[in-house]
Amino acid sequence: MITKQQALQKMKADIRFRGLSEHTFRSYLTNVTAFLNYYQNRPVDELTEIDVRAFLAHLINEKKLTPGTVNIYSAAIRFFFAVTLNRTMNYLQIPRMKIPKKLPEILTRDEVFQLIDICQNLKHKAMFLLAYGSGLRVNELVSLRVKDIDSKSMRVFVRGGKGKKDRYTVLSENTLIALRNYWGKYRPGRNEAYLFPGIKNVGHLSPSAFVRAIDDAINKVGISKNVSPHTFRHCFATHLLEDGYNLFQIKEMLGHASLSSTTVYLHLANTTSGIVSPADKISRTFEGCPR
C-alpha cells in the first residue's frame, strides 16, 4: 500500500523525469495534493474514477471554479493515476469540460500608444514596447537576458518559451531606442545578466511587478478595457495581420505549436476594412435610406 507522501514523492520524480516545466511541476503537485487531501481518510490505492468525478463536481458546484481551471485539475489527476500509480482508468467517465470560446479583448493602436506614452519609468516603457513590439509572453519578457537582444539583426531571442522551445521574434526600432534609454540609466549588467533584474539584482523582475505597471498606466489613461500583459501579445498579432503579414510568420514569432492557435487573430483583425457590402451596391434607393 502506497501512502500519500510516497505517492507525491514519486509524482515529483515522474514530472522531473519527463522534463516538464516548473509551472507544470507546481501546478500538478498542488492540484493532486488537494485531491488527496479531499479523501484524506481513504487509502490512495482505493481511489477510482468515481472519486475523481466527485472531486471535480466539488470544484464545479461548491468551489465555483471555471471550466479551464477544472480541466487543469483533471489533467494533473490523470497524470497521477496513469503515470505515478500506473493504473488504467475509464477516462470517458472523466471528460474535459467544454470551455467557452471568447475572443480576447484588444486595444486599438492609439490606445497602445497612449499606454506606452504615459509611462514615465524607462524600464516599464521598454517592457511595454517589448511586449507589444515583439509579442512576448510575460514570463518570456521578464526572463530575457541582455544577450538576447540582437540589435544587428533586429531580433529578440526567446529562450525556453512555452513548451521549452527557443525562437526568434522581431525587434522594433522604437523598442531598441527605449532599451538604450533604459540601459543608459540602469545598466542592468553584462551579457548573461537578466535584462530586467529583480530587487537588489536578485533574479529577474517578477511578472506581478509588470502587471502593476500596466494597471498604473491603465488608470492614468482611463481605458476601461480589461488589459493584462497578454493583451500586448494579442495586439501584436492582430495588428500584424491587419498590416498584411501572413499567419505562418506570426505563428513563428508567437511561438505557437499549431497554426490553429494563431487563427484566432483572424477574428480579431479588422478584415472588413475596405470591403463594400453588396447591400451598398444595389442601385435602387430604399425608403429611409437616401443616397
N, C-alpha and C positions, 0 to 999 in steps of 0.2 A: 504494500500500500504506500503510495506516494503522498507526502504531506504538502500543504500549501507552500511552505517555504522551499521545499525541494523542487516543486513544480516551477515556481517563479525563478529559482536559480538556473534551472535547466532552460527555461524560456529565454533568459538573458543570454546564455551561451548560444542558443539557437539563432537569436537575432544577430548577434555579433558574427557568428559563423557565416551568415548569409550576407554580411556587409551592408545591412540596411542602415538608413540614415539615423543620426542621433535623435531627430524629431520622431521618427517611427519608433525607435527604441523606447523613448519616454512615453509616447502615446500608448503603445501596446501594453507596456507594463502597468501603467496607471489604469487602463481600462480593464485588463484582466484581473488586476488586484481588486477592483471594485466588484467585478463579477464574483470572485471567490469569497469576498467579504459578505456579499449578499447571501451566500449559502455557507456561512462560516461554521455552522454545525453539521455540515454534510461532508463526508469524505470526497476528495477530488475524484476518485475512481468511479463514484456512483453518479456523477453529474452526466446528464444526457441533453439531447437537443430540446427536449421538453422543458428542461430547466433554462436553457438558453432563451427559448421563446418567452418564458415567463419573465426573465430578467429584462429582455428587450421591451416587452409590454410595459414593465415597470418604468423604464426610461421614457417611453412614449406617453403613457397615461398619467403617471404621477410626477415624474421629473419634468415633463413637458419639453423634452429635448427635440431639436429639429431632426428631420429625416437624415440630413447629411451627417450629423453627429452620431445618430443611432447606427448608421452604416459603418462609421469608424469603429465603434464598439464591436459591432458584428464581425468586422474584418479581423480585429485583434483576437476575438474569442475563437474564430475559425482557425486562425494560425495556431493558437494554443492547443486546440484539440487535434488538428491534423499533424502538426509538427512536433510539438512538445510531448503530447500524450500519445502520439502515433495511433490515433483512433479514427475509425471511419464513422462519419455521421451522415444522416439524411439531410443534406443541405437544402433540399426542396422545402423542408419544414422551417428553414431559417432564411426566407427571401430577403433580398435587399429592398429597402424602401425606395419608392419612386420619388425622385427629387424634382420639384417644380423647376422648369427651365425659365428662369427670369434673366432678362438681359441686364448686364451691369450698367450702372449709370456712368455717363462720361461727361467731361467738361468740353465746352467749346474752346477753340484756340485762344479766344480773347480771355476766357476765364483762366486758362492755364497761364497766360501771360500775366494776368493780374496777381495770381498766387506767387509766381516767381518774382515779380517786380516789387511786391510789398515786403518781401523777405529781406531784412537788412543784415542778418547773420550770414557771413560769407560761406561758412561751412554748410549751412542749411540750403543756401541758394545753389551751391554746387551740387548738393544731393538732389534737390528738386529737378535740376536740369539733367542730371544723370538718369534719374528715374523716368523722366518724360522723354528725354532725347535718345535714350538707349534701350528703353523698355525693360528695365531691370526689376526683378522681384526684390522685396525689401531685404531679405536675407542675403541675396546676392550683392546688393548695394553696400550694406554695412560690412560685408566680408571682403570687399575689394582691397587689394594691396597696391602700393604705389606703382609697382612694376606692371600692373595690369592695364594701365593707361598708356596706350601706344599712340603718341602724337604724330609719329612719322606716317603711319598707315591709317591714322584716324579711326582706330578701332579700340574697343574695350574687350579685354579677355575676361570671360566669366569662368572661373574655375570651380568645379564641383557644384554645378547648379542642380536643379531638381533632377532626381534620378542619378546624382553624382556624375553628370555629364558636363564636360567642358565645351565652350563655344565662344565665338566672337560675335560682337554686335557693333553697331555704328557709334562713332564718337562725333558729336556735333561741334562745329566751330564755337558756338556760344557756350557750350559746356566746357570746352578747353579753356576759353577765356576766364570763365568763372572758377575753374580749377586752379589756374595760375594765380588769380587774385587770392584765392583761399590759401594756396601754397605760400605765397609771399608773406602772409600774416601768421599762419600756424606752423609751417614747416613740420608736417607730421612724422617724417623720418626717412630712412633710406628705402631702397627698392623692396626689401622684404617686409617692411613695416605696413601696418594697416593704413589705408588712405584716410579713414575716419576713425582715429583711435578713441577708446573709451576714456573714462575718468582716470586721471593720472597716468594716461598712456597704457593702461592695462586692458588688453584685449581690444575689441573693436566697439564702436558705438552701438548701443542697444537699439533694436527695432522700435521699442517703445519711445525712445527719445526722438526718433524720426516721426513717429505718429504725433507726438506732442507738438513738434514743429509745424506739421501740416495743420493740425487743429488750430494753432495760433494764427496761421496765415488765413485760414478759412474764416475765422472770427473777425479778423481785420478787414477782409474784403467783403464779407457779408454774403457769401454764397450759401444758398440753402440746400444744395445737393448733398447727398451722402458721399463724402470723399474719404478715401483711405489711401495708403501707399500704393495699393494695386491699381487705383484709379489712373495714376500716371501711366502705368503699363498699358491699360486699356486704351487710353487716349493715344499713346504712341502707335499702337497697331491700327486703330481706327483712322487716324489722320494720315498714316502712310497709305492705307487703302484708298482713301479719298484723293490722294495725290497720284494715284495710278500705279503704285508698286504692287507686284503680284503676291499671292498668298504664300508661295514657296519661299520667297525672300523673307517675308515677315515671319513665317514659321521658323526658319533657321535662326533669325535674330532673337526670337522669343524663347527658343529652346524647347518648343513643343515636340513631343514624341510622335504625335499624329496630326495630320493636316486637319482632321475633323475638329480638333481643339481650336484651330485658327479660324475656321469658317464662321465662328460665332460673330466675328467682327464684320462679316458681310451684312449682318442685321443691324449693326450699329452705324456703319458708314452711311453717309448721305448719298445713296446710289440713285436718288431721284433727281439730283441736280442736272439741269439742262434737258430733262425729258419733258416733252409736251404730251399731255394726256390726250387720248383720242376724243375725249369729250369736248376738248377745245378746238378740234378740227372739223366739227360738224358745222356746216355752212349756215344753217338756219339759226335765228336768234330766238330763244325761249322767253316767255313772259317772265318778267322779274330778273332777267339776266341780260341786260343791254350790252352791246358790244361798243 
